[in-house]
Amino acid sequence: MARVSQIVDRVRLELGDMPKKFTYSSPGDGTTKIFDSKIKPLEPSTLVVEVRGPQGTVPIPSPAGYTVEKI
């Protein structure tokens, strides 16, 4: 049985609406928790979130490390 993400990928391919790769950087201050990427729509199943710090770049696991609000 196909997963929902596979079905979404197939439909998007058929429609010619392939996801676009992008990088969005936002300065953090240690307290800000909401960031607006201004890029819509975001597909949470393919999103990679990373935090850059003194030890380098660390990937944040989903769904425990962040949430995506679909508007």
PQR file of N, CA, C, O and H, with PARSE charges and radii, in Angstrom:
ATOM      1  N   MET A   1       0.847  -1.182   0.000 -0.4000 1.5000
ATOM      2  CA  MET A   1       0.000   0.000   0.000 -0.0000 2.0000
ATOM      3  C   MET A   1       0.892   1.244   0.000  0.5500 1.7000
ATOM      4  O   MET A   1       1.900   1.283   0.706 -0.5500 1.4000
ATOM      5  N   ALA A   2       0.529   2.250  -0.781 -0.4000 1.5000
ATOM      6  CA  ALA A   2       1.308   3.482  -0.880 -0.0000 2.0000
ATOM      7  C   ALA A   2       1.088   4.354   0.349  0.5500 1.7000
ATOM      8  O   ALA A   2      -0.002   4.403   0.919 -0.5500 1.4000
ATOM      9  H   ALA A   2      -0.290   2.219  -1.354  0.4000 1.0000
ATOM     10  N   ARG A   3       2.159   5.039   0.736 -0.4000 1.5000
ATOM     11  CA  ARG A   3       2.056   6.004   1.832 -0.0000 2.0000
ATOM     12  C   ARG A   3       1.480   7.306   1.281  0.5500 1.7000
ATOM     13  O   ARG A   3       1.545   7.563   0.079 -0.5500 1.4000
ATOM     14  H   ARG A   3       3.044   4.999   0.273  0.4000 1.0000
ATOM     15  N   VAL A   4       0.922   8.114   2.162 -0.4000 1.5000
ATOM     16  CA  VAL A   4       0.318   9.389   1.750 -0.0000 2.0000
ATOM     17  C   VAL A   4       1.360  10.262   1.062  0.5500 1.7000
ATOM     18  O   VAL A   4       1.057  10.897   0.053 -0.5500 1.4000
ATOM     19  H   VAL A   4       0.870   7.905   3.139  0.4000 1.0000
ATOM     20  N   SER A   5       2.586  10.306   1.589 -0.4000 1.5000
ATOM     21  CA  SER A   5       3.613  11.150   0.984 -0.0000 2.0000
ATOM     22  C   SER A   5       3.931  10.692  -0.441  0.5500 1.7000
ATOM     23  O   SER A   5       4.220  11.521  -1.304 -0.5500 1.4000
ATOM     24  H   SER A   5       2.832   9.790   2.409  0.4000 1.0000
ATOM     25  N   GLN A   6       3.881   9.378  -0.697 -0.4000 1.5000
ATOM     26  CA  GLN A   6       4.123   8.874  -2.049 -0.0000 2.0000
ATOM     27  C   GLN A   6       2.996   9.291  -2.991  0.5500 1.7000
ATOM     28  O   GLN A   6       3.243   9.630  -4.148 -0.5500 1.4000
ATOM     29  H   GLN A   6       3.646   8.704   0.004  0.4000 1.0000
ATOM     30  N   ILE A   7       1.764   9.264  -2.495 -0.4000 1.5000
ATOM     31  CA  ILE A   7       0.620   9.678  -3.308 -0.0000 2.0000
ATOM     32  C   ILE A   7       0.709  11.168  -3.615  0.5500 1.7000
ATOM     33  O   ILE A   7       0.469  11.588  -4.747 -0.5500 1.4000
ATOM     34  H   ILE A   7       1.564   8.988  -1.555  0.4000 1.0000
ATOM     35  N   VAL A   8       1.054  11.965  -2.610 -0.4000 1.5000
ATOM     36  CA  VAL A   8       1.206  13.412  -2.806 -0.0000 2.0000
ATOM     37  C   VAL A   8       2.291  13.678  -3.843  0.5500 1.7000
ATOM     38  O   VAL A   8       2.103  14.502  -4.737 -0.5500 1.4000
ATOM     39  H   VAL A   8       1.249  11.624  -1.690  0.4000 1.0000
ATOM     40  N   ASP A   9       3.417  12.990  -3.732 -0.4000 1.5000
ATOM     41  CA  ASP A   9       4.502  13.158  -4.707 -0.0000 2.0000
ATOM     42  C   ASP A   9       4.033  12.832  -6.120  0.5500 1.7000
ATOM     43  O   ASP A   9       4.356  13.549  -7.067 -0.5500 1.4000
ATOM     44  H   ASP A   9       3.569  12.320  -3.005  0.4000 1.0000
ATOM     45  N   ARG A  10       3.278  11.761  -6.258 -0.4000 1.5000
ATOM     46  CA  ARG A  10       2.791  11.341  -7.581 -0.0000 2.0000
ATOM     47  C   ARG A  10       1.827  12.373  -8.162  0.5500 1.7000
ATOM     48  O   ARG A  10       1.925  12.717  -9.340 -0.5500 1.4000
ATOM     49  H   ARG A  10       3.015  11.179  -5.488  0.4000 1.0000
ATOM     50  N   VAL A  11       0.907  12.864  -7.354 -0.4000 1.5000
ATOM     51  CA  VAL A  11      -0.060  13.871  -7.819 -0.0000 2.0000
ATOM     52  C   VAL A  11       0.665  15.151  -8.225  0.5500 1.7000
ATOM     53  O   VAL A  11       0.363  15.744  -9.260 -0.5500 1.4000
ATOM     54  H   VAL A  11       0.828  12.585  -6.397  0.4000 1.0000
ATOM     55  N   ARG A  12       1.631  15.575  -7.392 -0.4000 1.5000
ATOM     56  CA  ARG A  12       2.381  16.788  -7.720 -0.0000 2.0000
ATOM     57  C   ARG A  12       3.162  16.615  -9.013  0.5500 1.7000
ATOM     58  O   ARG A  12       3.259  17.551  -9.806 -0.5500 1.4000
ATOM     59  H   ARG A  12       1.877  15.093  -6.550  0.4000 1.0000
ATOM     60  N   LEU A  13       3.723  15.426  -9.237 -0.4000 1.5000
ATOM     61  CA  LEU A  13       4.444  15.145 -10.472 -0.0000 2.0000
ATOM     62  C   LEU A  13       3.497  15.239 -11.666  0.5500 1.7000
ATOM     63  O   LEU A  13       3.832  15.842 -12.685 -0.5500 1.4000
ATOM     64  H   LEU A  13       3.645  14.665  -8.593  0.4000 1.0000
ATOM     65  N   GLU A  14       2.315  14.640 -11.533 -0.4000 1.5000
ATOM     66  CA  GLU A  14       1.330  14.673 -12.609 -0.0000 2.0000
ATOM     67  C   GLU A  14       0.883  16.107 -12.920  0.5500 1.7000
ATOM     68  O   GLU A  14       0.623  16.438 -14.077 -0.5500 1.4000
ATOM     69  H   GLU A  14       2.043  14.150 -10.704  0.4000 1.0000
ATOM     70  N   LEU A  15       0.795  16.946 -11.904 -0.4000 1.5000
ATOM     71  CA  LEU A  15       0.363  18.334 -12.083 -0.0000 2.0000
ATOM     72  C   LEU A  15       1.501  19.262 -12.494  0.5500 1.7000
ATOM     73  O   LEU A  15       1.270  20.416 -12.854 -0.5500 1.4000
ATOM     74  H   LEU A  15       1.006  16.678 -10.964  0.4000 1.0000
ATOM     75  N   GLY A  16       2.737  18.751 -12.438 -0.4000 1.5000
ATOM     76  CA  GLY A  16       3.891  19.596 -12.745 -0.0000 2.0000
ATOM     77  C   GLY A  16       4.230  20.539 -11.617  0.5500 1.7000
ATOM     78  O   GLY A  16       4.859  21.574 -11.838 -0.5500 1.4000
ATOM     79  H   GLY A  16       2.925  17.813 -12.145  0.4000 1.0000
ATOM     80  N   ASP A  17       3.823  20.197 -10.412 -0.4000 1.5000
ATOM     81  CA  ASP A  17       4.041  21.041  -9.239 -0.0000 2.0000
ATOM     82  C   ASP A  17       5.062  20.377  -8.321  0.5500 1.7000
ATOM     83  O   ASP A  17       4.726  19.928  -7.226 -0.5500 1.4000
ATOM     84  H   ASP A  17       3.312  19.356 -10.233  0.4000 1.0000
ATOM     85  N   MET A  18       6.296  20.321  -8.772 -0.4000 1.5000
ATOM     86  CA  MET A  18       7.329  19.670  -7.976 -0.0000 2.0000
ATOM     87  C   MET A  18       7.835  20.612  -6.890  0.5500 1.7000
ATOM     88  O   MET A  18       7.914  21.823  -7.100 -0.5500 1.4000
ATOM     89  H   MET A  18       6.569  20.686  -9.662  0.4000 1.0000
ATOM     90  N   PRO A  19       8.178  20.053  -5.724 -0.5600 1.5000
ATOM     91  CA  PRO A  19       8.707  20.890  -4.652  0.2800 2.0000
ATOM     92  C   PRO A  19      10.012  21.561  -5.088  0.5500 1.7000
ATOM     93  O   PRO A  19      10.777  21.010  -5.880 -0.5500 1.4000
ATOM     94  N   LYS A  20      10.240  22.732  -4.566 -0.4000 1.5000
ATOM     95  CA  LYS A  20      11.456  23.466  -4.878 -0.0000 2.0000
ATOM     96  C   LYS A  20      12.351  23.487  -3.647  0.5500 1.7000
ATOM     97  O   LYS A  20      11.891  23.727  -2.530 -0.5500 1.4000
ATOM     98  H   LYS A  20       9.619  23.179  -3.923  0.4000 1.0000
ATOM     99  N   LYS A  21      13.639  23.231  -3.872 -0.4000 1.5000
ATOM    100  CA  LYS A  21      14.586  23.297  -2.754 -0.0000 2.0000
ATOM    101  C   LYS A  21      14.862  24.756  -2.434  0.5500 1.7000
ATOM    102  O   LYS A  21      14.951  25.594  -3.331 -0.5500 1.4000
ATOM    103  H   LYS A  21      14.012  23.037  -4.779  0.4000 1.0000
ATOM    104  N   PHE A  22      14.996  25.048  -1.160 -0.4000 1.5000
ATOM    105  CA  PHE A  22      15.320  26.402  -0.735 -0.0000 2.0000
ATOM    106  C   PHE A  22      16.029  26.338   0.612  0.5500 1.7000
ATOM    107  O   PHE A  22      15.954  25.343   1.334 -0.5500 1.4000
ATOM    108  H   PHE A  22      14.924  24.368  -0.431  0.4000 1.0000
ATOM    109  N   THR A  23      16.707  27.414   0.919 -0.4000 1.5000
ATOM    110  CA  THR A  23      17.320  27.567   2.231 -0.0000 2.0000
ATOM    111  C   THR A  23      16.764  28.840   2.835  0.5500 1.7000
ATOM    112  O   THR A  23      16.752  29.889   2.192 -0.5500 1.4000
ATOM    113  H   THR A  23      16.768  28.221   0.333  0.4000 1.0000
ATOM    114  N   TYR A  24      16.310  28.747   4.060 -0.4000 1.5000
ATOM    115  CA  TYR A  24      15.782  29.906   4.785 -0.0000 2.0000
ATOM    116  C   TYR A  24      16.573  30.015   6.075  0.5500 1.7000
ATOM    117  O   TYR A  24      16.606  29.071   6.864 -0.5500 1.4000
ATOM    118  H   TYR A  24      16.320  27.895   4.582  0.4000 1.0000
ATOM    119  N   SER A  25      17.195  31.132   6.292 -0.4000 1.5000
ATOM    120  CA  SER A  25      17.956  31.353   7.520 -0.0000 2.0000
ATOM    121  C   SER A  25      17.314  32.470   8.308  0.5500 1.7000
ATOM    122  O   SER A  25      16.901  33.484   7.745 -0.5500 1.4000
ATOM    123  H   SER A  25      17.168  31.899   5.651  0.4000 1.0000
ATOM    124  N   SER A  26      17.232  32.284   9.603 -0.4000 1.5000
ATOM    125  CA  SER A  26      16.671  33.302  10.474 -0.0000 2.0000
ATOM    126  C   SER A  26      17.538  33.407  11.714  0.5500 1.7000
ATOM    127  O   SER A  26      17.855  32.393  12.334 -0.5500 1.4000
ATOM    128  H   SER A  26      17.568  31.461  10.060  0.4000 1.0000
ATOM    129  N   PRO A  27      17.925  34.613  12.081 -0.5600 1.5000
ATOM    130  CA  PRO A  27      18.749  34.744  13.287  0.2800 2.0000
ATOM    131  C   PRO A  27      17.932  34.401  14.523  0.5500 1.7000
ATOM    132  O   PRO A  27      16.786  34.828  14.664 -0.5500 1.4000
ATOM    133  N   GLY A  28      18.522  33.642  15.396 -0.4000 1.5000
ATOM    134  CA  GLY A  28      17.869  33.286  16.651 -0.0000 2.0000
ATOM    135  C   GLY A  28      18.463  34.072  17.800  0.5500 1.7000
ATOM    136  O   GLY A  28      19.623  34.482  17.763 -0.5500 1.4000
ATOM    137  H   GLY A  28      19.453  33.295  15.281  0.4000 1.0000
ATOM    138  N   ASP A  29      17.650  34.275  18.817 -0.4000 1.5000
ATOM    139  CA  ASP A  29      18.127  35.000  19.985 -0.0000 2.0000
ATOM    140  C   ASP A  29      18.023  34.158  21.251  0.5500 1.7000
ATOM    141  O   ASP A  29      18.245  34.658  22.354 -0.5500 1.4000
ATOM    142  H   ASP A  29      16.707  33.942  18.847  0.4000 1.0000
ATOM    143  N   GLY A  30      17.687  32.892  21.094 -0.4000 1.5000
ATOM    144  CA  GLY A  30      17.558  32.013  22.248 -0.0000 2.0000
ATOM    145  C   GLY A  30      16.170  31.993  22.854  0.5500 1.7000
ATOM    146  O   GLY A  30      15.872  31.116  23.665 -0.5500 1.4000
ATOM    147  H   GLY A  30      17.506  32.486  20.198  0.4000 1.0000
ATOM    148  N   THR A  31      15.313  32.931  22.488 -0.4000 1.5000
ATOM    149  CA  THR A  31      13.961  32.965  23.045 -0.0000 2.0000
ATOM    150  C   THR A  31      12.877  32.925  21.968  0.5500 1.7000
ATOM    151  O   THR A  31      11.780  32.428  22.222 -0.5500 1.4000
ATOM    152  H   THR A  31      15.555  33.644  21.829  0.4000 1.0000
ATOM    153  N   THR A  32      13.167  33.441  20.770 -0.4000 1.5000
ATOM    154  CA  THR A  32      12.176  33.441  19.696 -0.0000 2.0000
ATOM    155  C   THR A  32      11.868  32.016  19.288  0.5500 1.7000
ATOM    156  O   THR A  32      12.778  31.220  19.054 -0.5500 1.4000
ATOM    157  H   THR A  32      14.059  33.845  20.564  0.4000 1.0000
ATOM    158  N   LYS A  33      10.579  31.690  19.199 -0.4000 1.5000
ATOM    159  CA  LYS A  33      10.181  30.326  18.884 -0.0000 2.0000
ATOM    160  C   LYS A  33       9.335  30.218  17.624  0.5500 1.7000
ATOM    161  O   LYS A  33       9.055  29.110  17.165 -0.5500 1.4000
ATOM    162  H   LYS A  33       9.840  32.337  19.389  0.4000 1.0000
ATOM    163  N   ILE A  34       8.925  31.339  17.059 -0.4000 1.5000
ATOM    164  CA  ILE A  34       8.096  31.313  15.857 -0.0000 2.0000
ATOM    165  C   ILE A  34       8.835  32.059  14.752  0.5500 1.7000
ATOM    166  O   ILE A  34       9.238  33.209  14.925 -0.5500 1.4000
ATOM    167  H   ILE A  34       9.152  32.239  17.432  0.4000 1.0000
ATOM    168  N   PHE A  35       9.006  31.385  13.610 -0.4000 1.5000
ATOM    169  CA  PHE A  35       9.680  31.970  12.467 -0.0000 2.0000
ATOM    170  C   PHE A  35       8.782  31.813  11.248  0.5500 1.7000
ATOM    171  O   PHE A  35       8.253  30.730  10.999 -0.5500 1.4000
ATOM    172  H   PHE A  35       8.678  30.451  13.470  0.4000 1.0000
ATOM    173  N   ASP A  36       8.611  32.876  10.498 -0.4000 1.5000
ATOM    174  CA  ASP A  36       7.791  32.840   9.289 -0.0000 2.0000
ATOM    175  C   ASP A  36       8.734  32.756   8.093  0.5500 1.7000
ATOM    176  O   ASP A  36       9.466  33.705   7.810 -0.5500 1.4000
ATOM    177  H   ASP A  36       9.041  33.756  10.700  0.4000 1.0000
ATOM    178  N   SER A  37       8.719  31.633   7.396 -0.4000 1.5000
ATOM    179  CA  SER A  37       9.644  31.429   6.280 -0.0000 2.0000
ATOM    180  C   SER A  37       9.243  32.232   5.043  0.5500 1.7000
ATOM    181  O   SER A  37      10.070  32.430   4.153 -0.5500 1.4000
ATOM    182  H   SER A  37       8.124  30.862   7.626  0.4000 1.0000
ATOM    183  N   LYS A  38       8.014  32.690   4.967 -0.4000 1.5000
ATOM    184  CA  LYS A  38       7.476  33.415   3.809 -0.0000 2.0000
ATOM    185  C   LYS A  38       7.419  32.524   2.566  0.5500 1.7000
ATOM    186  O   LYS A  38       7.085  33.001   1.481 -0.5500 1.4000
ATOM    187  H   LYS A  38       7.343  32.529   5.690  0.4000 1.0000
ATOM    188  N   ILE A  39       7.736  31.255   2.710 -0.4000 1.5000
ATOM    189  CA  ILE A  39       7.698  30.319   1.594 -0.0000 2.0000
ATOM    190  C   ILE A  39       6.516  29.394   1.805  0.5500 1.7000
ATOM    191  O   ILE A  39       6.449  28.675   2.802 -0.5500 1.4000
ATOM    192  H   ILE A  39       8.007  30.867   3.591  0.4000 1.0000
ATOM    193  N   LYS A  40       5.595  29.415   0.872 -0.4000 1.5000
ATOM    194  CA  LYS A  40       4.387  28.608   0.992 -0.0000 2.0000
ATOM    195  C   LYS A  40       4.187  27.829  -0.290  0.5500 1.7000
ATOM    196  O   LYS A  40       4.520  28.372  -1.343 -0.5500 1.4000
ATOM    197  H   LYS A  40       5.650  29.999   0.062  0.4000 1.0000
ATOM    198  N   PRO A  41       3.693  26.651  -0.305 -0.5600 1.5000
ATOM    199  CA  PRO A  41       3.433  25.819   0.863  0.2800 2.0000
ATOM    200  C   PRO A  41       4.693  25.066   1.284  0.5500 1.7000
ATOM    201  O   PRO A  41       5.597  24.843   0.479 -0.5500 1.4000
ATOM    202  N   LEU A  42       4.734  24.684   2.538 -0.4000 1.5000
ATOM    203  CA  LEU A  42       5.814  23.849   3.065 -0.0000 2.0000
ATOM    204  C   LEU A  42       5.275  22.437   3.220  0.5500 1.7000
ATOM    205  O   LEU A  42       4.140  22.250   3.659 -0.5500 1.4000
ATOM    206  H   LEU A  42       3.999  24.865   3.192  0.4000 1.0000
ATOM    207  N   GLU A  43       6.054  21.471   2.875 -0.4000 1.5000
ATOM    208  CA  GLU A  43       5.668  20.069   3.021 -0.0000 2.0000
ATOM    209  C   GLU A  43       6.442  19.497   4.205  0.5500 1.7000
ATOM    210  O   GLU A  43       7.629  19.196   4.079 -0.5500 1.4000
ATOM    211  H   GLU A  43       6.976  21.623   2.519  0.4000 1.0000
ATOM    212  N   PRO A  44       5.776  19.343   5.362 -0.5600 1.5000
ATOM    213  CA  PRO A  44       6.466  18.888   6.569  0.2800 2.0000
ATOM    214  C   PRO A  44       7.210  17.566   6.405  0.5500 1.7000
ATOM    215  O   PRO A  44       8.217  17.346   7.077 -0.5500 1.4000
ATOM    216  N   SER A  45       6.739  16.686   5.533 -0.4000 1.5000
ATOM    217  CA  SER A  45       7.390  15.385   5.397 -0.0000 2.0000
ATOM    218  C   SER A  45       8.761  15.482   4.730  0.5500 1.7000
ATOM    219  O   SER A  45       9.561  14.554   4.853 -0.5500 1.4000
ATOM    220  H   SER A  45       5.921  16.865   4.987  0.4000 1.0000
ATOM    221  N   THR A  46       9.054  16.577   4.029 -0.4000 1.5000
ATOM    222  CA  THR A  46      10.348  16.728   3.372 -0.0000 2.0000
ATOM    223  C   THR A  46      11.177  17.867   3.952  0.5500 1.7000
ATOM    224  O   THR A  46      12.267  18.157   3.460 -0.5500 1.4000
ATOM    225  H   THR A  46       8.404  17.331   3.930  0.4000 1.0000
ATOM    226  N   LEU A  47      10.669  18.510   4.989 -0.4000 1.5000
ATOM    227  CA  LEU A  47      11.343  19.652   5.596 -0.0000 2.0000
ATOM    228  C   LEU A  47      12.495  19.202   6.486  0.5500 1.7000
ATOM    229  O   LEU A  47      12.355  18.259   7.266 -0.5500 1.4000
ATOM    230  H   LEU A  47       9.783  18.275   5.390  0.4000 1.0000
ATOM    231  N   VAL A  48      13.635  19.880   6.367 -0.4000 1.5000
ATOM    232  CA  VAL A  48      14.787  19.617   7.229 -0.0000 2.0000
ATOM    233  C   VAL A  48      15.076  20.907   7.989  0.5500 1.7000
ATOM    234  O   VAL A  48      15.323  21.949   7.382 -0.5500 1.4000
ATOM    235  H   VAL A  48      13.749  20.646   5.734  0.4000 1.0000
ATOM    236  N   VAL A  49      15.043  20.833   9.323 -0.4000 1.5000
ATOM    237  CA  VAL A  49      15.312  21.991  10.167 -0.0000 2.0000
ATOM    238  C   VAL A  49      16.637  21.759  10.873  0.5500 1.7000
ATOM    239  O   VAL A  49      16.873  20.694  11.445 -0.5500 1.4000
ATOM    240  H   VAL A  49      14.843  19.987   9.816  0.4000 1.0000
ATOM    241  N   GLU A  50      17.503  22.771  10.828 -0.4000 1.5000
ATOM    242  CA  GLU A  50      18.806  22.680  11.479 -0.0000 2.0000
ATOM    243  C   GLU A  50      19.049  23.930  12.310  0.5500 1.7000
ATOM    244  O   GLU A  50      18.581  25.018  11.976 -0.5500 1.4000
ATOM    245  H   GLU A  50      17.312  23.636  10.363  0.4000 1.0000
ATOM    246  N   VAL A  51      19.788  23.754  13.396 -0.4000 1.5000
ATOM    247  CA  VAL A  51      20.176  24.868  14.246 -0.0000 2.0000
ATOM    248  C   VAL A  51      21.695  24.962  14.211  0.5500 1.7000
ATOM    249  O   VAL A  51      22.396  23.976  14.439 -0.5500 1.4000
ATOM    250  H   VAL A  51      20.169  22.870  13.668  0.4000 1.0000
ATOM    251  N   ARG A  52      22.187  26.145  13.927 -0.4000 1.5000
ATOM    252  CA  ARG A  52      23.620  26.372  13.890 -0.0000 2.0000
ATOM    253  C   ARG A  52      24.066  26.935  15.234  0.5500 1.7000
ATOM    254  O   ARG A  52      23.501  27.915  15.718 -0.5500 1.4000
ATOM    255  H   ARG A  52      21.618  26.946  13.742  0.4000 1.0000
ATOM    256  N   GLY A  53      25.052  26.333  15.820 -0.4000 1.5000
ATOM    257  CA  GLY A  53      25.552  26.776  17.114 -0.0000 2.0000
ATOM    258  C   GLY A  53      27.056  26.633  17.202  0.5500 1.7000
ATOM    259  O   GLY A  53      27.724  26.399  16.194 -0.5500 1.4000
ATOM    260  H   GLY A  53      25.511  25.536  15.426  0.4000 1.0000
ATOM    261  N   PRO A  54      27.595  26.774  18.412 -0.5600 1.5000
ATOM    262  CA  PRO A  54      29.047  26.708  18.593  0.2800 2.0000
ATOM    263  C   PRO A  54      29.657  25.369  18.160  0.5500 1.7000
ATOM    264  O   PRO A  54      30.808  25.330  17.726 -0.5500 1.4000
ATOM    265  N   GLN A  55      28.898  24.276  18.273 -0.4000 1.5000
ATOM    266  CA  GLN A  55      29.406  22.964  17.893 -0.0000 2.0000
ATOM    267  C   GLN A  55      29.114  22.624  16.434  0.5500 1.7000
ATOM    268  O   GLN A  55      29.362  21.495  16.009 -0.5500 1.4000
ATOM    269  H   GLN A  55      27.962  24.308  18.625  0.4000 1.0000
ATOM    270  N   GLY A  56      28.598  23.564  15.667 -0.4000 1.5000
ATOM    271  CA  GLY A  56      28.273  23.312  14.263 -0.0000 2.0000
ATOM    272  C   GLY A  56      26.780  23.266  14.044  0.5500 1.7000
ATOM    273  O   GLY A  56      26.007  23.728  14.882 -0.5500 1.4000
ATOM    274  H   GLY A  56      28.396  24.480  16.012  0.4000 1.0000
ATOM    275  N   THR A  57      26.372  22.709  12.919 -0.4000 1.5000
ATOM    276  CA  THR A  57      24.967  22.621  12.561 -0.0000 2.0000
ATOM    277  C   THR A  57      24.392  21.297  13.045  0.5500 1.7000
ATOM    278  O   THR A  57      24.949  20.228  12.795 -0.5500 1.4000
ATOM    279  H   THR A  57      27.000  22.333  12.237  0.4000 1.0000
ATOM    280  N   VAL A  58      23.254  21.395  13.752 -0.4000 1.5000
ATOM    281  CA  VAL A  58      22.615  20.211  14.329 -0.0000 2.0000
ATOM    282  C   VAL A  58      21.210  20.074  13.748  0.5500 1.7000
ATOM    283  O   VAL A  58      20.412  21.005  13.856 -0.5500 1.4000
ATOM    284  H   VAL A  58      22.802  22.263  13.955  0.4000 1.0000
ATOM    285  N   PRO A  59      20.887  18.924  13.129 -0.5600 1.5000
ATOM    286  CA  PRO A  59      19.524  18.723  12.631  0.2800 2.0000
ATOM    287  C   PRO A  59      18.545  18.535  13.789  0.5500 1.7000
ATOM    288  O   PRO A  59      18.866  17.881  14.782 -0.5500 1.4000
ATOM    289  N   ILE A  60      17.363  19.106  13.658 -0.4000 1.5000
ATOM    290  CA  ILE A  60      16.325  19.002  14.682 -0.0000 2.0000
ATOM    291  C   ILE A  60      15.315  17.955  14.222  0.5500 1.7000
ATOM    292  O   ILE A  60      14.761  18.078  13.130 -0.5500 1.4000
ATOM    293  H   ILE A  60      17.102  19.637  12.852  0.4000 1.0000
ATOM    294  N   PRO A  61      15.067  16.927  15.035 -0.5600 1.5000
ATOM    295  CA  PRO A  61      14.139  15.872  14.624  0.2800 2.0000
ATOM    296  C   PRO A  61      12.684  16.338  14.642  0.5500 1.7000
ATOM    297  O   PRO A  61      12.281  17.150  15.475 -0.5500 1.4000
ATOM    298  N   SER A  62      11.919  15.808  13.709 -0.4000 1.5000
ATOM    299  CA  SER A  62      10.487  16.088  13.674 -0.0000 2.0000
ATOM    300  C   SER A  62       9.761  14.818  14.081  0.5500 1.7000
ATOM    301  O   SER A  62      10.255  13.733  13.773 -0.5500 1.4000
ATOM    302  H   SER A  62      12.247  15.148  13.032  0.4000 1.0000
ATOM    303  N   PRO A  63       8.652  14.881  14.732 -0.5600 1.5000
ATOM    304  CA  PRO A  63       7.892  16.071  15.119  0.2800 2.0000
ATOM    305  C   PRO A  63       8.233  16.586  16.511  0.5500 1.7000
ATOM    306  O   PRO A  63       7.651  17.576  16.954 -0.5500 1.4000
ATOM    307  N   ALA A  64       9.156  15.943  17.208 -0.4000 1.5000
ATOM    308  CA  ALA A  64       9.437  16.329  18.597 -0.0000 2.0000
ATOM    309  C   ALA A  64      10.145  17.685  18.697  0.5500 1.7000
ATOM    310  O   ALA A  64       9.929  18.412  19.666 -0.5500 1.4000
ATOM    311  H   ALA A  64       9.629  15.139  16.849  0.4000 1.0000
ATOM    312  N   GLY A  65      10.982  18.039  17.719 -0.4000 1.5000
ATOM    313  CA  GLY A  65      11.793  19.236  17.835 -0.0000 2.0000
ATOM    314  C   GLY A  65      11.166  20.511  17.312  0.5500 1.7000
ATOM    315  O   GLY A  65      11.595  21.606  17.676 -0.5500 1.4000
ATOM    316  H   GLY A  65      11.158  17.447  16.932  0.4000 1.0000
ATOM    317  N   TYR A  66      10.147  20.386  16.455 -0.4000 1.5000
ATOM    318  CA  TYR A  66       9.505  21.584  15.902 -0.0000 2.0000
ATOM    319  C   TYR A  66       8.141  21.203  15.334  0.5500 1.7000
ATOM    320  O   TYR A  66       7.836  20.023  15.157 -0.5500 1.4000
ATOM    321  H   TYR A  66       9.798  19.496  16.160  0.4000 1.0000
ATOM    322  N   THR A  67       7.339  22.203  15.056 -0.4000 1.5000
ATOM    323  CA  THR A  67       6.054  21.990  14.401 -0.0000 2.0000
ATOM    324  C   THR A  67       5.942  22.959  13.221  0.5500 1.7000
ATOM    325  O   THR A  67       6.589  24.006  13.200 -0.5500 1.4000
ATOM    326  H   THR A  67       7.587  23.161  15.200  0.4000 1.0000
ATOM    327  N   VAL A  68       5.129  22.601  12.260 -0.4000 1.5000
ATOM    328  CA  VAL A  68       4.869  23.442  11.102 -0.0000 2.0000
ATOM    329  C   VAL A  68       3.389  23.757  11.097  0.5500 1.7000
ATOM    330  O   VAL A  68       2.555  22.852  11.101 -0.5500 1.4000
ATOM    331  H   VAL A  68       4.603  21.750  12.277  0.4000 1.0000
ATOM    332  N   GLU A  69       3.062  25.031  11.088 -0.4000 1.5000
ATOM    333  CA  GLU A  69       1.676  25.447  11.044 -0.0000 2.0000
ATOM    334  C   GLU A  69       1.286  25.700   9.604  0.5500 1.7000
ATOM    335  O   GLU A  69       1.866  26.567   8.951 -0.5500 1.4000
ATOM    336  H   GLU A  69       3.739  25.767  11.085  0.4000 1.0000
ATOM    337  N   LYS A  70       0.325  24.971   9.104 -0.4000 1.5000
ATOM    338  CA  LYS A  70      -0.139  25.156   7.739 -0.0000 2.0000
ATOM    339  C   LYS A  70      -1.237  26.204   7.741  0.5500 1.7000
ATOM    340  O   LYS A  70      -2.201  26.124   8.502 -0.5500 1.4000
ATOM    341  H   LYS A  70      -0.146  24.267   9.635  0.4000 1.0000
ATOM    342  N   ILE A  71      -1.069  27.177   6.879 -0.4000 1.5000
ATOM    343  CA  ILE A  71      -2.070  28.241   6.781 -0.0000 2.0000
ATOM    344  C   ILE A  71      -2.667  28.243   5.401  0.5500 1.7000
ATOM    345  O   ILE A  71      -3.535  29.065   5.105 -0.5500 1.4000
ATOM    346  H   ILE A  71      -0.286  27.242   6.261  0.4000 1.0000
TER
END
